[in-house]
Amino acid sequence: MRKARMVINPIPWTRGGWSQLHEAINMLDDAGIQLDVSFTKITEAMTQSVRHAVEQGYDLVIAGGGDGTVSEVAAGLVGTGIPLGILPVGTFNNIAHSLHLPFDLPMAARNIAQGKTCDIDVGSANGVYFFEAVGVGLDASLFPIGEEIKGGHYERLLEGAVRFLRYRKMEITLLIDGNELRLESPMVVIANGPYYGAGFTIAPQADMTDGVFDVITFECTRTEVARHFALAAQHREHQEPCLSRLQGTEIEVLSLVPLPAHADGKPLGTGRVAIRVLPRALRVIVP
């Protein structure tokens, strides 16, 4: 028997996953996985709970939820060698898409039971783990509003539109593995995988196992930025000519003007952002 802790965020399951949860749990049990299930919302306490599970000798930790849940659970497993299984029931499921996981819950449970693992890269931004991407500038300014809109607060749409229209290009300095690049851009994204945010295909060539980040620069007008994200939504692939792709393992982002930044939606403040890759630091179960 394998002993597993399953951490479930109940909020996304209310959108249609509950009916399949019992079947998924039975499938894991039939495969010889002894489950301890806990229900919790996304907080830092979720990461601490996972760390306790590691200390208590669990062989496997399963995250049931969207990208926020997966990120919090994964943060507690970085560097431990304990595999992470994913039951994806979020709105966009960027991490699951990047790993080519099944989205039918019984199939996802069967995939976890089979237990094939792969070690993927993890990012660290100012000491905060991330698995999708870091954004600096415009997207970090809009990210909190986007999360509220996703939660049904559609009255924030107007505020988001006004903030987008008022945003200007800023002078940004990038240090990529010690090489300096200066540009005028509304935003920069440092991607660990192909997708981030509201299902946007930000770096279609990014590979979560190659040991490097894709650095996407936007020397674009507001119209070009808007068109890119409109066409790259829902995991569709689109690249405007004004986007450039670089790669690196250690990146610093600096600006004379304070710019907001986030790592997988977590605010990083408005100062210097220091980012580094932790190669193959997280073990995940894959098809």
C-alpha positions in Angstrom: 0.0 0.0 0.0 1.2 3.5 -0.9 0.2 6.2 1.6 -1.0 9.5 0.0 -2.2 12.8 1.3 -4.9 14.3 -1.0 -5.3 18.1 -0.6 -8.6 19.4 -2.1 -9.6 23.0 -2.5 -13.5 22.7 -2.4 -14.2 25.9 -4.3 -13.4 24.8 -7.9 -15.1 21.4 -7.3 -18.4 23.0 -6.9 -18.4 23.8 -10.6 -18.9 20.2 -11.6 -16.2 18.0 -10.2 -18.0 16.6 -7.1 -19.8 13.9 -9.1 -16.5 12.4 -10.2 -14.6 12.7 -7.0 -16.0 9.5 -5.4 -15.1 7.5 -8.6 -11.6 9.0 -8.6 -11.0 8.1 -4.9 -12.3 4.6 -5.5 -9.9 4.1 -8.4 -6.9 5.2 -6.3 -8.0 2.9 -3.5 -8.3 0.0 -5.8 -4.8 0.7 -7.0 -3.4 0.2 -3.5 -3.2 3.9 -2.5 -4.3 4.6 1.0 -5.7 8.1 1.0 -6.0 10.7 3.7 -8.1 13.5 2.3 -8.1 17.1 3.6 -10.2 20.0 2.4 -8.7 23.5 2.6 -8.7 26.8 0.8 -5.6 28.3 -0.8 -3.3 29.7 1.9 0.3 29.4 3.0 -1.0 26.9 5.6 -1.7 24.6 2.6 2.0 24.5 1.8 2.8 23.9 5.5 0.3 21.1 5.6 2.1 19.4 2.7 5.5 19.8 4.4 4.0 18.1 7.5 2.8 15.2 5.2 6.4 14.8 4.0 7.7 14.7 7.5 5.0 12.1 8.4 6.3 9.7 5.7 3.6 10.0 3.0 4.7 8.4 -0.3 2.6 10.7 -2.5 0.7 14.0 -2.3 -2.2 14.7 -4.6 -3.5 18.2 -5.3 -7.2 18.5 -6.3 -8.0 21.9 -7.7 -6.8 24.6 -10.0 -3.4 26.2 -10.6 -3.5 28.1 -7.3 -4.0 24.8 -5.3 -1.4 22.9 -7.4 1.2 25.7 -6.8 0.6 25.8 -3.1 0.8 22.1 -2.7 3.8 21.9 -5.1 5.7 24.5 -3.0 5.7 22.1 -0.1 7.2 19.3 -2.2 10.1 21.2 -3.9 13.4 19.3 -3.3 11.8 16.4 -1.4 11.5 13.8 -4.2 8.0 13.1 -3.1 5.8 12.9 -6.2 2.9 15.3 -6.9 -0.2 13.9 -8.5 -2.7 16.4 -10.0 -6.5 16.1 -10.3 -7.2 19.2 -12.4 -10.5 20.9 -11.8 -9.6 24.6 -12.1 -10.7 27.2 -14.6 -7.5 27.2 -16.7 -5.3 24.4 -15.4 -2.1 25.8 -17.0 0.2 23.5 -15.1 -1.8 20.4 -16.1 -1.9 21.6 -19.7 1.9 22.1 -19.7 2.4 18.5 -18.4 -0.2 17.1 -20.9 -2.3 15.6 -18.1 -5.8 14.1 -18.7 -8.7 16.3 -17.6 -11.2 13.6 -17.2 -11.0 12.9 -13.4 -11.2 9.1 -13.5 -8.5 9.1 -16.2 -6.4 11.6 -14.1 -6.8 9.2 -11.1 -5.7 6.3 -13.3 -2.7 8.3 -14.4 -1.7 8.9 -10.7 -2.2 5.2 -9.9 0.2 4.2 -12.7 2.8 6.4 -11.0 5.1 7.4 -13.9 7.2 10.4 -12.7 9.1 13.2 -14.3 11.3 15.9 -12.5 10.4 19.4 -13.6 12.0 22.8 -13.1 10.9 25.2 -10.5 11.4 29.0 -10.5 12.4 31.2 -7.5 11.6 34.9 -7.7 12.8 36.9 -4.7 12.6 33.7 -2.7 9.0 32.8 -3.9 8.5 29.5 -5.8 6.7 29.6 -9.1 5.8 27.0 -11.6 4.1 29.0 -14.5 5.7 32.5 -14.9 6.8 35.8 -13.4 5.2 38.9 -14.9 6.6 42.5 -14.4 4.7 45.6 -15.5 1.3 45.7 -17.1 0.2 42.1 -16.5 1.1 42.4 -12.8 -1.0 45.6 -12.6 -4.0 43.8 -14.1 -3.6 40.4 -12.5 -5.5 41.1 -9.3 -8.4 42.6 -11.2 -8.4 39.6 -13.5 -8.7 37.2 -10.5 -11.7 39.1 -9.2 -13.4 39.1 -12.6 -12.8 35.4 -12.8 -14.5 35.1 -9.4 -17.6 36.8 -10.8 -16.9 40.5 -9.9 -17.6 41.8 -13.4 -17.9 45.3 -12.1 -14.1 45.4 -12.1 -14.0 45.2 -16.0 -14.2 48.9 -16.4 -11.4 49.5 -13.9 -9.3 47.0 -15.7 -9.9 48.6 -19.1 -9.1 52.1 -17.7 -5.9 50.8 -16.1 -4.9 49.1 -19.4 -5.5 52.3 -21.5 -3.5 54.5 -19.0 -0.5 52.2 -19.0 2.7 53.3 -20.8 5.9 51.7 -21.9 8.6 51.8 -19.3 12.4 51.6 -19.5 13.3 48.2 -18.2 16.8 46.7 -17.7 17.1 42.9 -18.0 20.2 41.0 -16.8 20.1 37.6 -18.4 22.9 35.3 -17.1 24.9 38.5 -16.7 24.2 40.0 -20.1 22.4 43.4 -20.0 19.5 44.3 -22.2 17.7 47.6 -22.1 14.2 48.0 -23.6 11.1 50.1 -23.5 8.2 47.8 -22.9 4.9 47.7 -21.0 5.8 44.3 -19.6 8.2 41.4 -19.4 7.3 37.7 -18.7 9.7 35.1 -17.5 8.1 31.7 -18.3 8.8 28.3 -16.9 6.1 26.6 -19.0 4.0 27.5 -22.1 0.9 28.8 -20.2 0.1 31.3 -17.5 -2.7 33.5 -16.1 -6.1 33.2 -17.7 -5.0 30.3 -20.0 -2.7 32.5 -22.1 -0.1 30.8 -24.3 2.8 33.1 -23.4 5.8 30.9 -24.4 4.7 28.0 -26.6 8.2 26.6 -26.9 8.9 26.6 -23.2 9.8 23.3 -21.7 9.5 22.6 -17.9 12.4 20.2 -18.0 15.0 22.0 -20.0 16.6 23.9 -17.1 16.1 27.4 -18.6 13.4 30.1 -18.6 11.9 31.6 -21.7 12.1 35.4 -21.3 9.3 37.1 -23.4 9.7 40.9 -24.0 6.9 43.1 -25.3 8.2 46.0 -27.3 4.6 46.5 -28.4 1.9 49.1 -28.6 -1.2 48.6 -26.4 -3.1 47.5 -29.4 -0.6 44.8 -30.2 -0.5 43.6 -26.6 -4.3 43.4 -26.5 -4.5 41.5 -29.8 -1.8 39.1 -28.6 -3.6 38.2 -25.4 -7.0 38.0 -27.1 -5.7 35.5 -29.6 -3.5 33.6 -27.2 -6.3 32.9 -24.7 -7.7 29.5 -23.8 -4.3 27.9 -24.6 -4.3 28.9 -28.2 -1.0 29.7 -29.8 -0.3 33.2 -31.2 2.7 35.4 -31.3 2.8 39.1 -32.3 6.0 40.2 -34.3 6.8 42.7 -31.5 7.4 39.8 -29.0 10.9 38.5 -28.6 12.0 35.3 -26.9 15.3 34.9 -25.0 16.5 32.2 -22.6 18.4 32.2 -19.4 18.8 30.6 -16.0 19.3 33.7 -13.8 17.4 36.9 -14.6 17.2 40.2 -12.9 14.5 42.8 -13.8 15.2 46.5 -12.8 13.5 49.8 -13.6 14.0 53.4 -12.5 10.2 53.6 -12.1 8.7 51.1 -9.6 7.0 48.3 -11.5 4.6 45.8 -10.0 5.6 42.1 -10.3 4.0 38.8 -9.6 5.0 35.1 -9.5 2.1 32.9 -10.4 -0.2 35.7 -9.2 1.6 36.3 -5.9 2.6 39.9 -5.5 6.4 40.5 -5.4 6.3 44.3 -4.7 7.6 47.0 -7.0 11.3 46.7 -6.7 14.1 44.6 -8.2 13.1 41.1 -9.1 15.8 38.3 -8.9 14.8 35.1 -10.6 16.6 31.8 -10.8 15.8 28.3 -12.0 15.9 25.3 -9.8 16.5 22.5 -12.3 14.3 19.4 -11.9 13.4 20.3 -8.3 9.9 18.9 -8.3 8.8 15.4 -9.0 5.4 15.1 -10.7 3.3 12.2 -12.0 2.8 12.4 -15.8 1.1 10.2 -18.4 
